[in-house]
Amino acid sequence: RLPSGPREVTHAVHDPQRGAEGILQQLAETEMADAARPDEFVQRAQAVASIESENLQGIWNVFEIDGRPAVLREGVVGSGSDGWSTLAAVPGVWYRLLLQAALGLRDLHLAGLCHGRVEASHVVATPTGLIKLMNPAVPQWLSGLDLEESPQADLKSLARLARHWLSDENRPGPKPKPLPEILSNILDRLEGIATPPITTAVELADELDRAGSQVPGNSAALQRFLAEIRADIGMEQSAIPA
């Protein structure tokens, strides 16, 4: 059993069908009294399950246990962005991180959904460098929060995180080089401090994709960043698939 809120029960489980670890999230008995909540819990999970996106934490199954709805989520092993070092601010690394996060939001928004909580701990880097947005489209009442749910709110939150990856002086590591002008301009537009503003995740992903050829690769910095992720989760290099 994992730490759970008062409205859910969460377990780490092994899925024998996939031969992989997952997260089982079941609605608490107390939430069954409000008929709307189990329905919303199931409908949102089913909607996310229908999305094919490598940058969203997947939903493997939606079912019932003892009459209460449950969701089997993909188990993601990695490090949340609240634990990244200043290597995340190296232009080539920062670009990869933001692009993948933007692709996750793009796929979610195109399906008519919002993430609702694009926080540092919900943006996770795996040991292979894949970015996963965790717990997409989970109902706000499940966590007891009352945050704005809209594509614009998701983008504002992502903009704050992207700026934080660059400017947090408390992060360990040497001070990286500044972003090239094309990336700096994209971030300014995402934050709404430059024109024309970037107002959708589709637009953000497209702008970043076009900028890719002008961004230095920084492959050495990326490999050091991934080594830090592996060290953070206690994974040896030999355990990483080629």
C-alpha positions in Angstrom: 0.0 0.0 0.0 1.2 3.5 -0.9 0.4 6.8 0.8 -3.2 7.7 -0.1 -5.6 10.5 0.4 -8.9 10.2 2.3 -10.8 9.8 -1.0 -8.7 6.9 -2.5 -6.7 3.8 -1.7 -3.5 3.3 -3.6 -1.3 0.2 -4.0 1.9 -0.6 -5.9 1.0 -3.8 -7.8 2.5 -6.2 -10.4 0.5 -6.7 -13.6 1.1 -10.3 -14.7 -0.4 -9.7 -18.1 2.2 -7.1 -18.9 4.9 -8.4 -16.7 5.3 -4.8 -15.3 4.7 -2.8 -12.2 1.7 -0.6 -11.9 -0.3 1.7 -9.6 -3.7 0.6 -8.5 -5.9 3.5 -7.4 -9.4 2.7 -6.0 -12.0 5.1 -4.9 -12.7 5.1 -1.2 -16.0 3.9 0.2 -16.8 7.4 1.5 -16.9 8.7 -2.1 -19.6 6.3 -3.2 -22.3 8.3 -1.5 -22.1 10.9 -4.2 -23.2 9.2 -7.4 -21.5 11.8 -9.6 -18.0 11.2 -8.2 -17.6 7.5 -9.2 -19.0 8.3 -12.6 -16.5 11.2 -13.1 -13.6 9.1 -11.8 -14.4 6.3 -14.3 -15.1 8.6 -17.2 -12.0 10.6 -16.9 -9.9 7.4 -16.5 -11.5 5.8 -19.6 -10.9 9.0 -21.6 -7.2 9.0 -20.7 -6.9 5.3 -21.4 -8.0 6.0 -25.0 -5.1 8.4 -25.7 -2.0 7.0 -27.3 0.8 9.2 -25.9 4.2 8.1 -24.7 4.5 11.3 -22.7 1.4 10.6 -20.5 1.3 8.1 -17.7 -0.8 5.4 -19.2 -4.0 3.8 -17.9 -4.0 0.1 -18.4 -7.4 -0.8 -17.1 -10.6 0.6 -15.5 -12.7 -1.8 -13.5 -14.4 -2.5 -10.2 -13.2 -4.1 -7.0 -15.9 -4.9 -4.4 -18.3 -2.5 -6.2 -16.0 0.4 -6.2 -14.2 1.8 -9.3 -10.5 1.2 -9.6 -7.9 2.4 -12.1 -4.7 0.5 -13.0 -2.1 3.0 -14.0 1.3 2.6 -15.6 4.1 2.4 -13.0 6.6 5.0 -13.9 10.1 4.9 -12.4 12.0 8.2 -12.7 12.7 11.5 -11.0 10.3 14.4 -10.7 11.4 17.8 -11.9 11.5 19.1 -8.4 14.7 17.0 -7.9 16.5 17.8 -11.1 19.9 19.5 -11.0 21.0 22.5 -13.1 21.8 20.1 -15.9 18.1 20.5 -16.7 18.9 24.1 -17.7 21.5 23.2 -20.3 19.8 24.4 -23.5 19.8 21.1 -25.3 18.5 19.2 -22.3 16.0 21.9 -21.4 14.7 21.8 -24.9 14.1 18.0 -24.8 12.4 18.2 -21.5 10.0 21.0 -22.4 9.2 19.5 -25.9 8.2 16.2 -24.4 6.1 17.9 -21.7 4.4 20.0 -24.4 3.7 16.8 -26.4 2.0 15.3 -23.4 -0.2 18.3 -22.9 -0.9 18.5 -26.7 -2.2 14.9 -26.7 -4.3 15.5 -23.6 -5.8 18.7 -24.9 -6.6 17.3 -28.3 -8.6 14.6 -26.5 -10.7 17.4 -24.8 -9.0 16.9 -21.4 -6.9 19.0 -19.1 -4.2 17.9 -16.8 -5.3 20.1 -13.9 -2.1 19.9 -11.8 1.1 20.4 -13.9 3.3 20.6 -10.8 7.0 19.8 -10.5 6.5 16.3 -9.1 4.1 15.5 -11.9 6.7 16.0 -14.6 8.9 12.9 -14.4 12.1 12.0 -16.3 12.7 8.3 -16.7 16.2 6.8 -16.9 16.0 6.7 -20.7 15.1 10.4 -21.0 11.4 10.0 -21.6 9.2 12.6 -19.9 6.0 11.4 -18.4 3.2 13.7 -17.1 1.8 11.9 -14.1 -1.9 11.6 -13.1 -3.4 13.4 -16.1 -7.0 14.5 -15.8 -7.5 13.2 -12.2 -10.6 14.9 -10.7 -9.6 17.9 -8.5 -11.8 16.7 -5.6 -9.7 13.5 -5.3 -6.8 15.6 -3.9 -9.1 18.1 -2.1 -7.9 21.0 -4.3 -9.9 23.5 -6.2 -7.6 24.6 -9.1 -8.5 26.0 -12.4 -8.9 23.3 -15.0 -8.3 24.6 -18.5 -5.7 24.2 -21.3 -4.6 27.8 -20.6 -4.0 26.9 -16.9 -2.0 23.9 -17.9 0.2 26.0 -20.2 0.7 28.6 -17.5 1.8 26.0 -15.0 4.2 24.4 -17.6 5.6 27.9 -18.3 6.4 28.4 -14.6 8.1 25.0 -14.4 10.2 25.7 -17.5 11.3 29.0 -16.1 12.0 27.3 -12.8 14.3 24.8 -14.4 16.4 27.7 -15.7 16.4 30.0 -12.7 16.3 28.0 -9.4 19.6 28.9 -7.7 19.1 26.2 -5.1 19.6 23.4 -7.6 22.9 21.6 -7.4 25.4 21.8 -10.3 27.3 24.5 -12.2 25.5 27.4 -13.8 24.6 26.5 -17.4 24.8 28.7 -20.5 21.8 30.9 -21.3 19.2 29.7 -23.7 19.7 30.6 -27.4 17.5 33.5 -28.4 15.0 31.3 -30.3 14.2 29.2 -27.1 14.2 32.3 -24.9 11.7 33.9 -27.2 9.4 30.8 -27.1 9.5 30.8 -23.3 8.7 34.5 -23.2 5.8 34.0 -25.5 4.6 31.0 -23.5 4.6 33.2 -20.4 2.8 36.0 -22.2 5.5 38.6 -21.9 6.4 38.6 -25.6 4.2 38.6 -28.7 2.6 36.8 -30.3 1.7 34.7 -27.2 1.6 31.0 -27.4 -1.9 30.0 -26.4 -2.2 26.2 -27.1 -0.1 23.1 -26.5 -0.3 22.3 -30.2 1.3 25.7 -31.0 4.0 25.2 -28.3 4.9 21.8 -29.6 5.1 23.1 -33.2 7.2 26.1 -32.3 9.6 23.9 -30.3 9.8 21.4 -33.2 10.7 24.1 -35.7 13.3 25.5 -33.3 15.0 22.1 -32.9 17.5 22.5 -35.7 18.9 25.6 -34.1 19.3 24.1 -30.6 22.8 22.7 -29.7 22.4 19.0 -28.9 24.5 18.9 -25.7 24.6 15.1 -25.8 27.3 15.0 -23.1 25.1 17.1 -20.7 22.1 14.9 -21.5 24.0 11.8 -20.6 25.1 13.3 -17.3 21.5 14.3 -16.7 20.3 10.7 -17.3 23.1 9.4 -15.1 21.8 11.6 -12.3 18.3 10.2 -12.8 19.6 6.7 -12.6 21.5 7.5 -9.4 18.5 9.2 -8.0 16.4 6.1 -8.3 19.2 3.7 -7.5 19.4 2.1 -10.9 22.7 0.9 -12.3 23.8 1.7 -15.9 23.6 -2.0 -16.8 19.9 -2.0 -16.0 19.1 0.5 -18.8 18.0 -1.0 -22.1 20.2 -0.3 -25.0 
